[in-house]
């Protein structure tokens, strides 16, 4: 399941964090009031970053149990 999704607000798009149901933030900037293309790109980027974070934590925990 993806953590980030899109929601249309007043004709523009907002990236929503599924864990908080609030607009996603990147470096303190809300991912809101974007064009469709910008919002889709940001959803892809944020979901990929979230996936990498999850996998690196999983790898770190499995590596520490082996050592």
Secondary structure, DSSP 4 states (H G I P E B T S, - for coil): --SEEEEEETTEEEEEETTTTEE-EETTEE--SB-HHHHHHHHHHHHHHHHHHHHHHHHHHHHHHH-
